[in-house]
Amino acid sequence: MVPEVYVVRVYRRRLGRRVQLVGRVEAPGGSRYARFASLADLAAILGAPRMHLKKRSAKKSMGQADATTVGRG
């Protein structure tokens, strides 16, 4: 089995009754990524990264925002 490496960036975290995480999972180098808005989204991305990690387009690499999250389009 070959180990897989991903960068997980957590931008917001709120602990309490419901743990809320918002962030991004990236392949090394940042060329492929997926955003997550919950712990369930993060688990789905890490469970099937090839299905969720998308290539960064030229527009997005120039600093434009992306609203893509798992389960949200």
Secondary structure by P-SEA (a helix, b strand, c coil): cbbbbbbbbbcccccccbbbbbbcccccccccccccccaaaaaaaaacccccccccccccccccccccccccc
